[in-house]
Amino acid sequence: MRRYRYRCALCSTTSPVAFHPEDLAAEGAAHRQAIHGGHFPDGESTGRIDRLGRPYASLTPLTALHAQIADTLADIKDPKGMGHPWSATAGAALILVAAAALVIGVISAAL
């Protein structure tokens, strides 16, 4: 399940986790209307976050891939939860290591 968060840098506030883009848009619109009179504040940001609350846009590609795999594995047991169980983190690392070993094996066999 995808998670989203609205952040207003001007007010230094962050919304609770939303699970649908429509809920995120409503949260942002309600904040802008109530606090900023309908205006868009500078530094406002919205976007997908991982189960640890980190925006995917701020992660390096390998970290984002690991977080996406770990999120997917963790969502099997608890779709609306936050945080990574150790099994999901270890499983994601194992999948990435196995994929890297497969690529190295294929490249070395081709040479």
Secondary structure, DSSP 8 states (H G I E B T S, - for coil): --EEEEEETTTTEE---BSSHHHHHHHHHHHHHHHHTT---TT-EEEEE-TTS-BGGGS-HHHHHHHHHHHHHHHHH-TT--S--HHHHHHHHHHHHHHHHHHHHHHHHH-
